[in-house]
Amino acid sequence: MERQVIPGTFRRLLPWLIPCLLLLSWQFCSTAGWLNTRILPAPLEVAASLFRLAGTGELWANIKVSCLRAGAGFLIGAAVGLTLGFLTATSGRLEILLDSSLQMFRTIPHLALIPLVIIWFGIGERAKIFLIVCGVMFPIYLNTFHGIRSVDRQLVNMARVYGLNRLQLWRQVILPGALSSILVGVRFSLGVMWMTLIVAETIAASSGIGYMATNARELMQTDVMVLSILLYALLGKLADVCARMLERRWLAWKPEFLKAGSC
């Protein structure tokens, strides 16, 4: 069965249809008095708070701090997860030595470590980044391990027959074959990254989007609280869009991505 070809402009606008309908419904219900604006402010009130905080510079400063925290934690966690995934997937001894311990640590909710993390690192930046690292590394580790182990052995053997050395084998066969699974882990980890940051920034923070939300809660500024939640959602969507762009660029050689680009 052939897929229906969707025009490019319509395909780019279609994902925003449901969010726009939800916003319009939300505004309509608030205007009609069906929603208590003290509990859930209307979208126009949230937009007014957005322009007010953006005008004072407070919004951009907090977004910058949150993005730096998230980026630092993600890069460290991704590096650790990739390294462990490569090591355990390519060495049976290291798999026996490390994988069982990593699986035990993975089952521990990383947010449950918050009391210990505060004792270990205090309430500064190291504690927040450490929590993000703990949340990010395991999805990338699992998908890296699975991706490398899923590479077709016949392709590897064929590459060896054609005389590829170890480095060429990794660059031309194993890494491209595992890249799809690795990028799935990256996308999943980006969601975990923002979820962890939300919790981390509401604990004794002095800056960031989470701090802005906590401060607004104490002052009963529900419009700023809702704005903070929407900012996390938009930043999470932006991160996912960037990951999708990397998928389309790095996996353009795969038939399924060629077909997806024309749908």
C-alpha positions as CSV (number, residue, x, y, z in Angstrom):
1,M,0.0,0.0,0.0
2,E,1.5,3.3,-1.1
3,R,1.8,6.2,1.4
4,Q,0.0,9.4,0.5
5,V,2.3,12.2,-0.3
6,I,1.8,15.2,1.9
7,P,2.8,18.7,0.7
8,G,5.9,20.0,2.5
9,T,4.3,23.2,4.0
10,F,1.3,21.3,5.2
11,R,3.5,18.6,6.7
12,R,5.4,21.2,8.7
13,L,2.2,22.9,10.0
14,L,0.3,19.7,10.8
15,P,2.1,18.8,14.0
16,W,1.0,22.2,15.5
17,L,-2.7,21.7,14.7
18,I,-3.6,20.0,18.0
19,P,-1.6,22.4,20.3
20,C,-3.2,25.4,18.5
21,L,-6.7,23.9,18.9
22,L,-6.0,23.3,22.6
23,L,-4.8,26.9,23.1
24,L,-8.0,28.2,21.4
25,S,-10.2,25.9,23.4
26,W,-8.4,27.0,26.6
27,Q,-8.8,30.7,25.8
28,F,-12.5,30.2,24.9
29,C,-13.2,28.3,28.1
30,S,-11.5,31.1,30.1
31,T,-13.4,33.8,28.3
32,A,-16.7,32.1,28.8
33,G,-16.0,31.7,32.5
34,W,-15.9,27.9,32.5
35,L,-12.3,28.0,33.9
36,N,-11.3,29.9,37.1
37,T,-8.5,32.2,36.0
38,R,-7.1,32.2,39.5
39,I,-6.4,28.5,39.2
40,L,-5.7,28.3,35.5
41,P,-5.0,31.7,33.8
42,A,-6.0,32.3,30.2
43,P,-3.4,32.0,27.4
44,L,-3.5,35.8,26.9
45,E,-2.6,36.3,30.5
46,V,0.3,33.9,30.2
47,A,1.4,35.7,27.0
48,A,1.3,39.0,28.9
49,S,3.6,37.6,31.6
50,L,5.9,36.3,28.8
51,F,6.3,39.8,27.4
52,R,6.7,41.4,30.8
53,L,9.5,39.0,31.9
54,A,11.2,39.2,28.6
55,G,11.2,43.0,28.7
56,T,12.9,43.0,32.1
57,G,15.5,40.4,31.0
58,E,14.6,38.0,33.8
59,L,13.1,35.4,31.4
60,W,16.2,35.2,29.1
61,A,18.6,35.0,32.1
62,N,16.7,32.0,33.6
63,I,16.3,30.3,30.2
64,K,20.1,30.6,29.7
65,V,20.9,29.1,33.1
66,S,18.5,26.2,32.6
67,C,19.9,25.5,29.1
68,L,23.5,25.5,30.3
69,R,22.6,23.1,33.1
70,A,20.7,20.8,30.8
71,G,23.5,20.9,28.2
72,A,26.3,20.2,30.6
73,G,24.5,17.3,32.2
74,F,23.4,15.8,28.8
75,L,26.9,16.0,27.3
76,I,28.5,14.3,30.3
77,G,25.8,11.7,30.6
78,A,25.8,11.0,26.9
79,A,29.6,10.6,26.9
80,V,29.5,8.1,29.8
81,G,26.6,6.2,28.3
82,L,28.2,5.9,24.9
83,T,31.5,4.8,26.4
84,L,30.0,2.2,28.6
85,G,27.8,1.0,25.7
86,F,30.7,0.6,23.3
87,L,32.8,-1.2,25.9
88,T,30.2,-3.7,27.0
89,A,29.0,-4.4,23.5
90,T,32.4,-5.1,22.1
91,S,33.9,-7.1,25.0
92,G,32.3,-10.1,26.5
93,R,34.5,-9.8,29.7
94,L,33.5,-6.2,30.2
95,E,29.9,-7.1,29.6
96,I,30.0,-9.7,32.4
97,L,31.9,-7.3,34.7
98,L,29.8,-4.2,34.1
99,D,26.4,-4.9,32.7
100,S,24.8,-6.5,35.8
101,S,26.0,-3.7,38.0
102,L,24.7,-1.1,35.6
103,Q,21.4,-2.8,35.3
104,M,21.0,-2.7,39.1
105,F,21.9,1.0,39.2
106,R,19.5,1.7,36.4
107,T,16.5,0.3,38.4
108,I,17.1,2.9,41.1
109,P,15.0,6.1,40.3
110,H,17.6,8.8,39.9
111,L,15.3,11.4,41.5
112,A,15.2,9.3,44.7
113,L,18.9,10.1,45.1
114,I,18.2,13.8,45.7
115,P,18.6,13.6,49.5
116,L,22.0,11.9,49.1
117,V,23.1,14.2,46.3
118,I,22.4,17.3,48.4
119,I,24.6,15.7,51.1
120,W,27.3,14.8,48.6
121,F,27.4,18.0,46.5
122,G,25.3,20.6,48.4
123,I,22.7,22.6,46.6
124,G,24.9,24.1,43.9
125,E,25.3,23.4,40.2
126,R,27.2,20.1,40.7
127,A,24.1,18.5,42.4
128,K,21.8,19.4,39.5
129,I,24.2,18.4,36.8
130,F,24.9,15.1,38.6
131,L,21.2,14.3,38.6
132,I,20.9,15.0,34.9
133,V,23.9,12.8,34.2
134,C,22.3,9.9,36.1
135,G,19.0,10.3,34.2
136,V,20.6,10.6,30.7
137,M,23.4,8.0,30.7
138,F,21.2,4.8,31.0
139,P,18.9,5.2,28.0
140,I,22.0,6.1,25.8
141,Y,23.9,3.1,27.3
142,L,21.1,0.6,26.6
143,N,20.5,1.8,23.1
144,T,24.2,1.9,22.2
145,F,24.6,-1.6,23.5
146,H,21.6,-2.8,21.6
147,G,22.5,-1.0,18.4
148,I,26.0,-2.5,18.3
149,R,24.9,-6.0,19.1
150,S,22.1,-5.7,16.4
151,V,24.5,-5.0,13.6
152,D,24.3,-7.8,11.0
153,R,27.2,-10.2,11.6
154,Q,27.2,-11.1,7.9
155,L,28.0,-7.5,7.0
156,V,30.9,-7.5,9.5
157,N,32.3,-10.7,8.1
158,M,31.9,-9.4,4.5
159,A,33.8,-6.2,5.5
160,R,36.6,-8.2,6.9
161,V,36.8,-10.3,3.8
162,Y,37.1,-7.1,1.7
163,G,40.1,-6.1,3.9
164,L,38.7,-3.4,6.1
165,N,40.9,-2.7,9.2
166,R,39.4,-2.3,12.6
167,L,39.0,1.5,12.4
168,Q,37.4,1.3,8.9
169,L,35.1,-1.5,10.2
170,W,33.9,0.7,13.0
171,R,33.5,3.8,10.8
172,Q,31.9,2.2,7.8
173,V,29.9,-0.7,9.1
174,I,29.3,-0.9,12.9
175,L,28.7,2.7,13.8
176,P,26.4,3.4,10.8
177,G,24.5,0.2,11.7
178,A,24.1,1.2,15.4
179,L,23.5,4.9,14.8
180,S,19.7,4.5,14.4
181,S,19.4,2.9,17.9
182,I,21.8,5.3,19.4
183,L,19.8,8.3,18.2
184,V,16.6,6.7,19.7
185,G,18.4,6.7,23.0
186,V,19.4,10.3,22.5
187,R,15.8,11.4,21.9
188,F,14.6,9.5,25.0
189,S,17.4,11.0,27.1
190,L,16.5,14.5,26.0
191,G,13.1,14.0,27.6
192,V,14.6,12.6,30.8
193,M,17.0,15.5,30.8
194,W,14.2,18.1,31.0
195,M,12.2,16.1,33.4
196,T,15.1,15.9,35.8
197,L,16.0,19.5,35.4
198,I,12.4,20.5,36.4
199,V,12.8,18.7,39.7
200,A,16.4,19.7,40.3
201,E,15.6,23.4,39.8
202,T,12.8,23.4,42.3
203,I,15.2,22.4,45.0
204,A,17.0,25.3,46.6
205,A,17.8,27.0,43.2
206,S,18.5,30.6,42.8
207,S,18.1,30.8,39.1
208,G,16.6,28.9,36.2
209,I,13.1,28.2,34.9
210,G,12.3,26.0,37.9
211,Y,13.4,28.7,40.3
212,M,11.1,31.1,38.4
213,A,8.2,28.7,38.9
214,T,8.9,28.1,42.6
215,N,9.1,31.8,43.2
216,A,5.9,32.4,41.4
217,R,4.2,29.7,43.5
218,E,5.1,31.4,46.7
219,L,3.7,34.7,45.3
220,M,0.6,32.9,43.8
221,Q,1.5,34.1,40.3
222,T,-0.2,31.2,38.5
223,D,0.4,32.9,35.1
224,V,4.2,32.7,35.6
225,M,3.9,29.1,36.9
226,V,2.0,28.1,33.7
227,L,4.5,30.0,31.6
228,S,7.4,28.1,33.2
229,I,5.7,24.8,32.4
230,L,5.1,25.8,28.8
231,L,8.7,26.9,28.5
232,Y,9.9,23.4,29.5
233,A,7.5,21.9,27.0
234,L,8.8,24.2,24.2
235,L,12.5,23.6,25.1
236,G,11.8,19.9,25.1
237,K,10.1,20.1,21.7
238,L,13.1,22.1,20.3
239,A,15.6,19.5,21.6
240,D,13.5,16.8,20.0
241,V,13.4,18.7,16.7
242,C,17.2,19.0,16.7
243,A,17.5,15.3,17.3
244,R,15.1,14.5,14.5
245,M,17.2,16.8,12.2
246,L,20.3,14.8,13.1
247,E,18.4,11.6,12.3
248,R,17.4,12.8,8.9
249,R,20.9,14.0,8.2
250,W,23.0,11.1,9.5
251,L,20.5,8.4,8.4
252,A,19.6,9.8,5.0
253,W,21.1,6.6,3.4
254,K,18.4,4.4,5.1
255,P,15.4,3.6,2.9
256,E,12.9,4.3,5.6
257,F,14.1,7.8,6.1
258,L,14.1,8.5,2.4
259,K,10.4,7.4,2.3
260,A,9.6,9.4,5.4
261,G,10.9,12.6,3.8
262,S,8.5,12.3,0.9
263,C,5.4,11.6,3.0
